[in-house]
Structure formats: structure tokens, C-alpha cells
């Protein structure tokens, strides 16, 4: 993989991880356009996700510090409830990772018909959330699990993780600001866990040999820098409730991907 291709992929990941348009779907489309073997570069995609995870940590550093400080007071306070909800939200994606990891990886094979179809599903989710009645309530344990199910479903390329989790939270009546921060923070542990497993499993060294260490580093840095910008933008957009245009975008890109796959 060339440095230019790594920069392009980092830009795609950085922008689309936080915007509700499916980073995995856009990476699959980019792979197809650039002629990159998607199956051989799953570890590279994980590195790109690691870059956006780092940008999430930077953007939410004060909130994370408050949550960690409150949690270690070992009292059932707001921070303890938040951590418990995060852990509950991880159950569905952990289940998928343990029992369906190989099946999910098979989906990342450049199947633009699947990606296009799932982008249309993302568009519908975003559209439904635009008309959901806000009840301005906090996230409950039940909400956390349901939002976690949405995150697990978003393992399918084309289903936006942020779009699915934020839309689900809004349809459940959760506060806009709270569901946005919860959506971005709930992915930290799963992605960091995947990165750790890839390192100890040797996937990084194997992929680095084919992709190139320079491309790895360039993609990571690019996705991190662009992710800083996209994360802040998305938080403001969720607060203002301006998600309908992303639904339109996902629908257009989804239809285009389906047509491209058929041609």
C-alpha cells in the first residue's frame, strides 16, 4: 500500500467513524475503488480505528478523567452508573466477537452489494430517529443493552456504528448530548481490545509486512487528526438534531454502491 493510499484511507476512516455514514462501509468502497485487498488488510483497518479511538480519548479527556475519578470513589454515583452501563453495552459485541468473529470477517470482502444495502438501512435508522420524540431522560441499564445490540449489528459493513447507536438512543428517548457521548465512549474498550488481540496474535506484524510500516503509521496519524475534527462536529450536529441530511447521503451512496456492484 502506498503512502497516498494510506492517507486516503485515514481520511475516510477519520471522517466517517464519527459521522453516521458507516466507516466500515466507506472503507470497503475505498478498497474497491483503489483495488486494495480488503481481506488482507483487516489489521490495517483496525489500526485506522485505533487512530479514531485515540481522537475520542483526546476529545473526551475531561469527561473520561471525571468518570474514572468518580468510579474509583467506589460509590454508586453517576460515574459508577455510567461505567456499569458501558460494560452492559459491551455484552452484545463481546458475544459477536466470541462466537461470530470469523463469520463477520468474511463480510469484509469487498461485497459492495451488501455495503450498499446496509447503507440504506443506516439511512432508514437515521430518518426514524429524526422523528423520535425526545423524553430527555438518562440512559438506563436496559437502554445500554439495547444500544449495545445496535453496536453489535453495526459489525456489518455499511451499518454505521455511531448512526445505529445514536439513532437507537434517540428512539429510546435518551438525551441527545448524553447519547452522543455514550455512543463515542462505548467503543473505546472493544477497539482497544481488538488492537491488543491483534498485537499478541501476530496479525499486526503479518499485515505490516504486506501493507508497510510507513503506511500503517501514516494511516493512523491521518485518522487521528481528522477524527478530532469529525468527533467535535458530530457532537454539535446531534445536539442540534441535524441528522436527516446524513440519511439522504447514506441513501445516495448506498444506491450508488449497489449499482456499481451490479455493473
C-alpha positions as CSV (number, residue, x, y, z in Angstrom):
1,X,0.0,0.0,0.0
2,X,1.3,3.4,-0.9
3,X,1.5,6.4,1.5
4,X,-1.1,8.2,-0.6
5,X,-3.5,5.3,-0.3
6,X,-2.9,5.2,3.4
7,X,-3.7,8.9,3.7
8,X,-6.9,8.4,1.7
9,X,-7.9,5.5,3.9
10,X,-7.1,7.5,7.0
11,X,-9.2,10.4,5.8
12,X,-12.1,8.1,5.1
13,X,-11.9,6.5,8.5
14,X,-11.4,9.7,10.4
15,X,-14.4,11.4,8.8
16,X,-16.8,8.5,8.7
17,X,-16.1,6.9,12.1
18,X,-18.0,9.7,13.9
19,X,-20.3,10.9,11.2
20,X,-23.3,8.5,10.9
21,X,-22.4,7.1,7.5
22,X,-20.5,3.9,8.3
23,X,-16.7,4.0,8.3
24,X,-16.5,0.2,7.6
25,X,-18.8,0.7,4.6
26,X,-16.8,3.6,3.2
27,X,-13.5,1.7,3.8
28,X,-14.9,-1.2,1.8
29,X,-15.9,1.2,-1.0
30,X,-12.4,2.8,-0.9
31,X,-10.8,-0.6,-1.0
32,X,-12.8,-1.5,-4.2
33,X,-12.0,1.8,-5.9
34,X,-8.3,1.7,-5.0
35,X,-8.0,-2.0,-5.8
36,X,-6.9,-2.9,-2.2
37,X,-7.5,-6.5,-1.0
38,X,-9.9,-5.9,1.9
39,X,-9.5,-9.3,3.5
40,X,-5.7,-9.0,3.7
41,X,-5.9,-5.5,5.3
42,X,-8.2,-6.1,8.2
43,X,-5.4,-5.3,10.6
44,X,-4.8,-2.1,8.8
45,X,-8.5,-1.2,9.2
46,X,-8.1,-1.9,12.9
47,X,-5.1,0.5,13.1
48,X,-7.3,3.2,11.5
49,X,-10.0,2.5,14.1
50,X,-7.2,2.8,16.7
51,X,-6.5,6.3,15.4
52,X,-10.1,7.4,15.8
53,X,-10.2,5.8,19.3
54,X,-7.3,8.0,20.3
55,X,-9.0,11.1,19.0
56,X,-12.1,10.1,21.0
57,X,-9.9,9.9,24.1
58,X,-8.5,13.4,23.4
59,X,-11.9,15.0,22.8
60,X,-13.5,13.4,25.9
61,X,-10.4,13.6,28.1
62,X,-12.0,15.7,30.8
63,X,-15.2,13.6,30.8
64,X,-13.1,10.4,31.0
65,X,-11.0,11.9,33.8
66,X,-14.2,12.7,35.7
67,X,-15.7,9.3,35.1
68,X,-12.5,7.5,36.2
69,X,-12.1,9.7,39.3
70,X,-15.8,9.2,40.3
71,X,-15.6,5.4,39.6
72,X,-12.7,4.9,42.0
73,X,-14.6,6.6,44.8
74,X,-16.4,3.2,44.9
75,X,-19.8,4.7,45.5
76,X,-22.9,4.2,43.4
77,X,-22.8,7.7,41.9
78,X,-23.3,9.0,38.3
79,X,-19.9,7.9,37.2
80,X,-20.3,4.4,38.6
81,X,-23.7,4.1,36.8
82,X,-22.0,5.3,33.5
83,X,-19.3,2.7,33.8
84,X,-21.8,-0.1,34.5
85,X,-23.9,1.0,31.5
86,X,-20.7,1.0,29.3
87,X,-19.9,-2.6,30.5
88,X,-23.5,-3.7,29.8
89,X,-23.4,-2.2,26.3
90,X,-20.3,-4.3,25.6
91,X,-22.1,-7.6,26.2
92,X,-23.7,-8.0,22.6
93,X,-20.5,-7.1,20.8
94,X,-18.5,-9.4,23.0
95,X,-20.9,-12.2,22.2
96,X,-20.5,-11.5,18.5
97,X,-16.7,-11.4,18.8
98,X,-16.5,-14.7,20.7
99,X,-18.9,-16.7,18.6
100,X,-19.2,-15.0,15.2
101,X,-15.8,-13.3,14.6
102,X,-14.9,-15.5,11.6
103,X,-18.3,-15.0,10.0
104,X,-18.1,-11.2,10.5
105,X,-14.6,-11.1,8.9
106,X,-16.0,-12.9,5.8
107,X,-18.3,-9.9,5.3
108,X,-15.3,-7.6,4.7
109,X,-14.5,-9.0,1.3
110,X,-15.4,-6.0,-0.9
111,X,-19.1,-7.0,-1.3
112,X,-20.5,-3.6,-2.4
113,X,-24.0,-5.0,-2.8
114,X,-24.1,-5.8,0.9
115,X,-22.5,-2.5,1.8
116,X,-24.9,-0.5,-0.3
117,X,-27.9,-2.4,1.1
118,X,-26.7,-1.8,4.7
119,X,-26.1,1.9,4.0
120,X,-29.8,2.2,3.0
121,X,-30.7,0.5,6.4
122,X,-28.5,3.1,8.1
123,X,-30.4,5.9,6.2
124,X,-33.7,4.5,7.4
125,X,-32.4,4.4,11.0
126,X,-31.3,8.0,10.9
127,X,-34.6,9.0,9.3
128,X,-36.7,7.3,12.0
129,X,-34.6,8.9,14.7
130,X,-35.3,12.4,13.3
131,X,-39.0,11.9,14.1
132,X,-38.5,10.2,17.5
133,X,-40.0,12.1,20.4
134,X,-37.3,13.2,22.9
135,X,-38.1,12.4,26.5
136,X,-34.7,13.9,27.7
137,X,-34.0,11.0,30.1
138,X,-30.8,9.4,31.3
139,X,-29.6,6.1,29.9
140,X,-30.8,3.1,31.9
141,X,-29.2,-0.4,32.0
142,X,-31.9,-1.6,29.6
143,X,-31.1,1.2,27.3
144,X,-27.4,0.5,27.4
145,X,-28.0,-3.2,26.4
146,X,-30.3,-2.2,23.5
147,X,-27.8,0.4,22.3
148,X,-25.1,-2.3,22.7
149,X,-27.2,-4.6,20.4
150,X,-27.2,-1.8,17.8
151,X,-23.4,-1.6,18.1
152,X,-23.1,-5.3,17.6
153,X,-25.3,-5.2,14.5
154,X,-23.0,-2.4,13.2
155,X,-20.3,-5.0,12.8
156,X,-21.9,-5.5,9.3
157,X,-20.1,-3.2,6.8
158,X,-22.5,-0.4,5.8
159,X,-24.3,-0.2,9.1
160,X,-22.9,3.0,10.8
161,X,-21.9,2.3,14.4
162,X,-22.4,5.9,15.5
163,X,-25.5,6.2,13.4
164,X,-27.0,2.9,14.8
165,X,-26.2,3.6,18.4
166,X,-27.2,7.3,18.4
167,X,-30.4,6.6,16.4
168,X,-31.3,3.8,18.8
169,X,-30.7,6.0,21.8
170,X,-32.8,8.9,20.4
171,X,-35.6,6.5,19.6
172,X,-35.4,5.3,23.2
173,X,-35.9,8.9,24.3
174,X,-32.4,9.4,25.8
175,X,-31.0,13.0,25.9
176,X,-29.2,14.0,22.7
177,X,-26.0,15.1,24.4
178,X,-25.8,12.0,26.6
179,X,-26.4,9.5,23.8
180,X,-23.8,11.2,21.7
181,X,-21.1,10.9,24.3
182,X,-22.2,7.4,25.3
183,X,-22.0,6.3,21.7
184,X,-18.5,7.5,21.2
185,X,-17.2,6.3,24.6
186,X,-18.8,2.8,24.4
187,X,-16.5,1.8,21.5
188,X,-13.2,2.5,23.3
189,X,-12.8,-0.8,25.2
190,X,-13.8,-3.1,22.3
191,X,-11.5,-1.4,19.8
192,X,-8.6,-1.3,22.2
193,X,-9.3,-4.9,23.0
194,X,-9.2,-5.8,19.3
195,X,-5.9,-4.0,18.8
196,X,-4.4,-5.8,21.8
197,X,-5.5,-9.2,20.5
198,X,-4.1,-8.4,17.0
199,X,-0.8,-7.5,18.5
200,X,-0.4,-10.6,20.7
201,X,-1.8,-12.8,17.9
202,X,0.8,-11.5,15.4
203,X,-1.7,-10.0,12.9
204,X,0.0,-6.6,13.0
205,X,3.4,-8.0,12.1
206,X,1.9,-10.0,9.2
207,X,-0.1,-7.1,7.9
208,X,2.7,-4.6,8.4
209,X,4.9,-6.8,6.1
210,X,2.4,-6.6,3.3
211,X,1.0,-3.1,3.9
212,X,4.2,-1.4,5.1
213,X,5.1,0.2,8.5
214,X,5.1,3.6,6.9
215,X,1.6,3.2,5.6
216,X,0.5,1.9,9.0
217,X,1.8,5.0,10.8
218,X,0.5,7.4,8.1
219,X,-3.0,5.9,8.2
220,X,-3.1,6.0,12.0
221,X,-1.9,9.6,12.2
222,X,-4.3,10.8,9.5
223,X,-7.3,9.0,11.0
224,X,-6.4,10.5,14.4
225,X,-6.1,14.1,13.2
226,X,-9.2,14.0,11.0
227,X,-11.1,12.2,13.8
228,X,-10.5,15.1,16.2
229,X,-12.4,17.4,13.8
230,X,-15.2,15.0,12.9
231,X,-15.9,14.0,16.5
232,X,-16.5,17.6,17.6
233,X,-18.6,18.3,14.5
234,X,-20.8,15.2,15.2
235,X,-21.4,16.2,18.8
236,X,-22.7,19.6,17.7
237,X,-24.9,18.0,15.0
238,X,-26.5,15.6,17.3
239,X,-27.3,18.4,19.8
240,X,-29.0,20.3,17.0
241,X,-30.8,17.3,15.7
242,X,-29.4,17.7,12.2
243,X,-29.2,14.0,11.1
244,X,-31.6,13.9,8.2
245,X,-29.0,15.0,5.6
246,X,-26.8,12.1,6.6
247,X,-29.8,9.8,5.9
248,X,-30.1,11.3,2.4
249,X,-26.3,10.9,1.9
250,X,-26.3,7.3,3.1
251,X,-29.2,6.5,0.7
252,X,-27.5,8.1,-2.3
253,X,-24.2,6.3,-1.5
254,X,-26.0,3.0,-0.9
255,X,-27.8,3.1,-4.2
256,X,-24.6,4.1,-6.0
257,X,-22.7,1.2,-4.3
258,X,-25.4,-1.3,-5.4
259,X,-25.3,0.0,-9.0
260,X,-21.5,-0.1,-9.0
261,X,-21.6,-3.7,-7.7
262,X,-24.1,-4.8,-10.4
263,X,-22.2,-3.1,-13.2
